[in-house]
Amino acid sequence: MNAPQRIAKTPKAWEALSRPDLVGRRAHSLLLMANGRRSERELSALLGGDVSDLAAGLLQQGYLQPVPLMLYGDNDSA
């Protein structure tokens, strides 16, 4: 079973946050909330609708990046 993918802002997204007109209102809201701890499902719930296509476009354009989910024990050195 795959864990939900988390997404986070890239430096390009941080620059776009100061110019909401650059990406559009809905994309701007998604960028604001993409903190690396929320999945697409959580972001969809927060924004009141499915953001999968929007997130995929922002990933492709370099505004968002996938963040691996760290589980307890992942950083253990053996």
Secondary structure, DSSP 8 states (H G I E B T S, - for coil): -----EEEE-HHHHHHHT-HHHH-HHHHHHHHH-EEEEEHHHHHHHHTS--HHHHHHHHHTTSEEEE----TTTT---
